[in-house]
């Protein structure tokens, strides 16, 4: 039973989002959590997000939630800076951000501070300095799924996540097991995100022009930003293989365009197999669910998915899922009942799984019905949003964090001294070169002018 909002004590929560956009699942899932808590409990959220302001800000404005924008970077990045000057500049921004967050904590007096995503620790550090309880929502592996490089190493980063938190919330059991390699198991809990099932189905009912060209083909779809780790290339190759086997199959690819090299590989894969009429790249869509509604089967080909928002959306909409046997996907897809599992990166295995539905469309419908029922069951289990609220409420009632453990990242601050020295030396060398060029330029011009007068051009 939900707490009565008028009777329960208000819980103030300060949340850091690593970005200010709504392109990724992490930010949308964060809103799902607070939409639910705001509706059913007496929770007052306040947000911190990274400059520049993007689409997350209007979403918060619409809900009437307060937010702050700060300048900060990450402690894990796909392309971390290598020059000492860049590293130092980032360190300055992040140190200022920590101080600013401390000021916000002092003024707002939150009962608990939260960090959304493993990407940056600045709110967690500020919370520890101010001795306020901290909860970390971990929504990804970081390196294994998104190819991010941990500045201080995987083990040390995950240990810091645990040492800086009173509770670590992962979005799947598989991600929880990964976290428990480095974090006290008693601190780790699982939350299956409180997806707005009715809203998903409502959005899917929107009328759009179908990208598919045949009424009789097997219509597959793959959602997600276009990147090698998401498996769009393997999906294209698998659909190509199905057509070679004599099955009519099409693929719709929905997602933001990726890096040039990967896009060239995708274009080459389509052109080399003469499947221009079977592969439909529709780009980024604000409502991809309408495209899912038109498909027979959803593909989740990510190499390592922490949960897979798209996987859950496929299930809700009654679409069987052909998913890679990695990350949380096998947790969500019941092989032979709500879809099929294939070996990640194995085009033949993916094609074999899809072929079940190419041979028998009624099987896709049957598995789709099972998928919708399974999605409903996931929202009602012990790993739901209500169970999590009770744990967070208990932590907030402590008033003060119980963590007082060593933080690996603090050693990084000591390295900045040497980086500053190197940066200063580099800057000095650059300055000398500039000054020498400035002094040499007049002499060079005089010699050139003399040469012209004596010998002509």
PyMOL commands that set and color helices and strands:
alter all, ss='L'
color gray80, all
select helices_A, chain A and resi 25-40+55-63+84-108+122-129+143-146+154-163+173-179+185-187+197-204+228-230+232-244+260-272+289-293+309-316+329-332+347-359+361-378+385-396+410-455
alter helices_A, ss='H'
color red, helices_A
select strands_A, chain A and resi 11-17+43-50+66-70+76-77+112-116+134-138+149-150+167-170+188-190+218-223+249-254+279-283+297-300+320-324+339-342
alter strands_A, ss='S'
color yellow, strands_A
deselect
rebuild
show_as cartoon
